[in-house]
Amino acid sequence: MKIVSLFQLITAGLGFTSRPAVDRSQLNQHSAAASAWIQRAYQTSGDGGISKGFDLLRYRWALSYPETTGYTIPTLLNAARVLELPELKTMAVSLAEYLLEKSTLDGGVVHWKTGLNAPPIVFDTGQVMFGWLAAYRASQDECFLQAAARSGDWLTAIQDPTGCWKTNQHLNVVKVIDTRVAWVLLELYQITGNETHRQTAIRNLDWASQQQDETGWFDKCSFLVGRDPFTHTLAYTAEGLFECGVLLGDKRYIASARKMAEAALARQRPDGSLAGTYAPGWQRPSHWSCLTGNCQMAILWLRFYETTNEKKFYEAAQKAILFVARTQDLRTKNPNLRGAIAGSQPFYGSYERFKYPNWAAKFFIDSILKLEAIDRGEKNISYIG
């Protein structure tokens, strides 16, 4: 195993300061580079999935991550159309097939560091379902829909009466980010009409909404009890509530998401970034920024712009995307780094420290595709997740 030198770490970390601001017209180049990096993450995995990402400190690629491989499938299908790269569609369907092997007989999906004998995880399962539903819509192969439906049944069967999922949680911590599981259950309902999946989603949304305080911040939004939540997980929760509110036509969930989106917008820094973590009431913001969270918030702001036509959401989203784009290195000749998006900025921040996770690139691509779809006058991109 190669250990990267201190000089290389410092060089990579300081590269951001020497990069010029990104022009709005250059974003297609940035999304194409991120897509190419995801292709490399796929090629290096060796098992048919997408590597969790590149670890600069240890200078190696991680194992494949089923959860994020799942929700990257819709991204690849959208990018294939917009960027005119048909090989991305082929890759996306292949990834959906790979994920069939990562599902238990009951329909659950295990965490990336564990084998099939480990307990499946609620959140991971939901995100893989996004991939199967996208692959089904793209290929009309019933096996993907059947896999998603089986997972939906499993999620319904293990849900706590309160609406949360108390079992099968990563690190055994109950989390509000499962609104993103509720979202995919409603997407499944749109296809199958299975009312039990719809009711499972609503129970979770009602429970999650109760965890929000008057400032828009969410309790039970961290991976570990007692830790300030990442912007990444706050955004997960709000986007789940928003998209479910749209699908259900329920203004309560949209209002909950808006409260969070407005609070984040009020705290956007002049350079377009958000703090990486926030304590209750949006106190104690970290000095570093979670790049994935910036991209997710940009997408949520753009969704509010689509529905309200309020320019402040569009402008905030564009600023956030351009900030993240500036952190992306398009000049390096190192294929492990070119086009990647780090976990944090500076990259020694607490979220995925010294690493380039695949989902950071995924949400970065999503945010650019959404911004440009709006500019073209398109209401929605084709595949959801």
Number of C-alpha atoms within 10 A of each C-alpha: 6 9 11 14 13 10 9 12 16 12 11 16 17 13 14 17 11 8 14 9 13 17 10 12 7 11 19 16 14 21 23 16 20 28 25 18 22 27 17 16 25 22 14 20 18 12 12 18 26 28 27 25 32 22 21 22 16 14 16 17 19 19 19 23 23 28 27 23 30 30 26 29 31 29 28 30 27 23 23 19 14 15 16 11 16 14 12 23 23 13 19 26 24 15 23 28 18 18 24 17 11 21 20 17 13 14 22 29 30 26 22 19 11 10 12 16 8 13 17 24 22 25 26 26 27 27 25 31 34 30 34 31 32 29 28 19 17 16 12 12 14 14 15 24 21 15 21 27 23 19 25 29 18 17 27 19 11 14 19 15 11 12 18 22 22 16 16 21 19 18 10 13 16 20 25 29 25 28 30 27 28 28 28 30 30 26 22 21 20 13 12 12 12 16 12 15 22 22 17 24 27 22 17 25 27 17 15 27 22 12 15 20 15 10 13 24 24 27 21 21 29 22 19 15 15 11 13 22 22 25 28 24 23 28 26 21 26 32 28 24 32 27 24 26 21 13 14 13 11 13 13 15 25 20 17 23 27 20 18 23 24 15 16 24 19 10 14 17 14 10 11 20 26 27 24 26 26 20 17 15 13 17 11 12 17 17 12 19 26 28 33 29 28 31 32 28 31 32 28 27 27 26 23 21 18 18 10 10 12 13 14 14 23 21 15 21 30 20 20 26 27 21 22 25 27 19 25 23 22 19 10 13 9 10 12 20 22 17 27 30 30 34 28 26 25 20 26 17 18 18 23 16 18 24 26 24 27 28 22 27 30 27 26 29 27 25 26 23 23 22 21 15 15 18 10 9 9 12 13 13 19 13 19 20 21
